[in-house]
Amino acid sequence: MATEVVVRTGIRYGASGKLMDVYQPAGASEPVPVVLLWHGRGPDERDVLAPLARAAAELGVIVLVPDWRPDAPDGGRTHLRESAVFGRQHVADFGGDPERITLAGWSLGGKAAVGVALNPAAFGSWRPQAVVGIAGAYGSAAPTTGTVPIDDLRLGGGALPPRPVWLVHGTADPVVDVERSRELRTSLEEHGWPVSLSEVATDHAGVIMTEFVPEHDRCLPSTADHAVEAGSRTAEVLARAAGITARHSIRRS
């Protein structure tokens, strides 16, 4: 059975006062690993990641999902940095282990997360224990660093101590082609970084257990088989990246 999840919504973080939701597995007797999960290009869309965050928390990790604004003057870098600082400083308050933080993101958030692993200087040289990129493209500048992740890898990534990189991508993604994750996987392998790529039979929204609804101009939770299966797989990847052996325990509703 899936673990019961306690959800704490609307927690303010950083000087900008942005909001964050915390998905916390109930009943943990010792500090558990943490996933900081960044949404994509839509401003302040932490709710879009709710199905995935809950699914991952059911597998035993604490998931922090902050709002951030890619349309901010600095591209959202301050919000992203402040969310990471908040996580490191306060996750113990929720039963998390600040020494076991995995950084993850979907779409533009995935590029942002991978960017931190490959160019940590922009984040005060902090690096997460592992990184998960979900349906990301890595050949243009990341909002976290202002540099191109795949170029950072080719130019200097070989000199950094490698971190495990986990990639997930839908094979039917019309927004970001799966080749973008395949390209990054190949480059990481060439530079000796541990990397895995899970290709799932869904689209850009389905990989996080959602579907894009035009009349709402955002992604909403989906019960379609392809989205539930793909989102469950993504949740497992998040849990495994954080150090938990996950199971397919996501309940259909």
PELIN-V665241 format. One record per residue. RES is the residue in one letter. BURIAL is 1 if it has 9 or more other C-alpha atoms within 8 Angstrom, else 0. D_CENTER is the distance of its C-alpha to the mean C-alpha in whole Angstrom. Layout:
res: (RES:RES)
burial: (BURIAL:BURIAL)
d_center: (D_CENTER:D_CENTER)
This chain:
res: (M:A:T:E:V:V:V:R:T:G:I:R:Y:G:A:S:G:K:L:M:D:V:Y:Q:P:A:G:A:S:E:P:V:P:V:V:L:L:W:H:G:R:G:P:D:E:R:D:V:L:A:P:L:A:R:A:A:A:E:L:G:V:I:V:L:V:P:D:W:R:P:D:A:P:D:G:G:R:T:H:L:R:E:S:A:V:F:G:R:Q:H:V:A:D:F:G:G:D:P:E:R:I:T:L:A:G:W:S:L:G:G:K:A:A:V:G:V:A:L:N:P:A:A:F:G:S:W:R:P:Q:A:V:V:G:I:A:G:A:Y:G:S:A:A:P:T:T:G:T:V:P:I:D:D:L:R:L:G:G:G:A:L:P:P:R:P:V:W:L:V:H:G:T:A:D:P:V:V:D:V:E:R:S:R:E:L:R:T:S:L:E:E:H:G:W:P:V:S:L:S:E:V:A:T:D:H:A:G:V:I:M:T:E:F:V:P:E:H:D:R:C:L:P:S:T:A:D:H:A:V:E:A:G:S:R:T:A:E:V:L:A:R:A:A:G:I:T:A:R:H:S:I:R:R:S)
burial: (0:0:1:0:1:0:0:1:0:0:1:0:1:1:0:0:0:1:1:1:1:1:1:1:1:0:0:0:0:0:1:1:1:1:1:1:1:1:1:1:1:1:1:0:1:1:0:1:1:0:1:1:1:1:1:1:1:1:1:1:1:1:1:1:1:1:1:1:1:1:0:0:0:0:1:1:1:0:1:1:1:1:1:1:0:1:1:1:0:0:1:1:0:0:1:1:1:1:0:1:1:1:1:1:1:1:1:1:1:1:1:1:1:1:1:1:1:1:1:1:0:1:1:0:0:0:0:1:1:1:1:1:1:1:1:1:1:1:1:0:1:1:1:1:1:0:1:1:1:1:1:1:1:1:0:0:1:1:0:0:0:0:1:1:1:1:1:1:1:1:1:1:1:0:0:1:1:1:0:1:1:1:0:1:1:0:1:1:1:0:1:0:1:1:1:0:1:0:1:1:1:1:1:1:1:1:1:1:1:1:1:1:1:0:0:0:0:1:1:1:1:1:1:0:0:1:1:1:1:1:1:1:1:1:1:1:1:1:1:1:1:1:0:1:0:1:0:0:0:0:0:0:0)
d_center: (24:21:20:21:18:19:18:18:18:19:19:19:18:19:22:21:21:18:17:14:14:14:14:16:18:21:24:22:25:23:20:17:14:11:7:6:4:5:7:9:13:15:16:15:13:11:14:12:9:12:13:10:9:13:13:11:13:16:15:16:13:12:9:10:9:11:13:13:16:15:19:20:23:20:18:15:15:17:15:12:14:16:13:12:16:16:14:16:19:19:16:20:21:19:20:17:17:17:17:15:11:8:6:2:3:6:9:10:7:6:9:9:7:9:12:12:13:15:17:17:20:18:16:20:19:17:14:12:13:11:8:6:6:7:10:10:13:14:18:18:17:14:14:13:16:19:19:18:16:18:21:20:19:23:24:23:21:23:24:21:21:18:15:14:11:10:10:10:12:15:19:20:17:20:17:16:18:17:19:16:14:18:19:16:17:20:20:18:21:24:23:22:19:17:15:15:14:14:16:16:19:18:17:14:14:15:12:10:14:15:18:19:22:24:26:23:21:18:16:17:17:19:21:22:22:20:17:18:18:15:13:14:13:10:10:12:10:8:11:13:11:11:15:16:18:16:19:19:20:18:21:22:24)
